[in-house]
Amino acid sequence: KQEVTQIPAALSVPEGENLVLNCSFTDSAIYNLQWFRQDPGKGLTSLLLIQSSQREQTSGRLNASLDKSSGRSTLYIAASQPGDSATYLCAVYSQAGTALIFGKGTTLSVSS
Amino acid sequence: DAGITQSPRYKITETGRQVTLMCHQTWSHSYMFWYRQDLGHGLRLIYYSAAADITDKGEVPDGYVVSRSKTENFPLTLESATRSQTSVYFCASSSWGDEQYFGPGTRLTVT
């Protein structure tokens, strides 16, 4: 059974710092991986989708990488801002299924 | 407006009552999903649908019923609500294997 783990569960950084959020999954046979952002009391906003054939995707200050062989993905946030404060969720599509399997998220707090 | 909407956004109901949560998407995505989000468990799949009239169970389907007579709608019914079904419910849609887009959620409280 696919399991997705995100470490750390919470992270606090000062504004301007570059940071990395980690995601690991137990079964490397994934179809793709998606990173989301969730603000308190809100829905999920898709940030990046990485197809299994890709190594990374970039959107603005965000860069997500994927290493299927090691079962890992990272989300790099450059020059963090207080507006980046939110919970970041990693989710994978397994090849056998059609629904996402989620990690429990990393809650990021960026202080000004 | 294009997107995915859920209604109601907030609902309080009593144990034993039937409750239906609505989900509507305007992208004509073939796949639609229902998840619940609980502290300590994260997001878990309840049911999903690959097309109209095709549905399948997810990780936590007990106590829920779904239907999909039209591509754009995917209602979720709690046949007899229990306190353990107090949660935030999210609907999502996508093309197969593609980026999933989530609705704003329905916060359900069962008293």
Chai-1 contact restraints between the chains, C-beta under 6 A:
chainA,res_idxA,chainB,res_idxB,connection_type,confidence,min_distance_angstrom,max_distance_angstrom,comment,restraint_id
A,Y31,B,G97,contact,1.0,0.0,6.0,A-B,restraint_1
A,G43,B,F102,contact,1.0,0.0,6.0,A-B,restraint_2
A,G43,B,P104,contact,1.0,0.0,6.0,A-B,restraint_3
A,G43,B,G105,contact,1.0,0.0,6.0,A-B,restraint_4
A,L44,B,F102,contact,1.0,0.0,6.0,A-B,restraint_5
A,S46,B,E99,contact,1.0,0.0,6.0,A-B,restraint_6
A,L49,B,E99,contact,1.0,0.0,6.0,A-B,restraint_7
A,Y93,B,G97,contact,1.0,0.0,6.0,A-B,restraint_8
A,A99,B,F33,contact,1.0,0.0,6.0,A-B,restraint_9
A,A99,B,L45,contact,1.0,0.0,6.0,A-B,restraint_10
A,A99,B,Y48,contact,1.0,0.0,6.0,A-B,restraint_11
A,L100,B,Q100,contact,1.0,0.0,6.0,A-B,restraint_12
A,F102,B,G42,contact,1.0,0.0,6.0,A-B,restraint_13
A,F102,B,L43,contact,1.0,0.0,6.0,A-B,restraint_14
A,K104,B,G42,contact,1.0,0.0,6.0,A-B,restraint_15
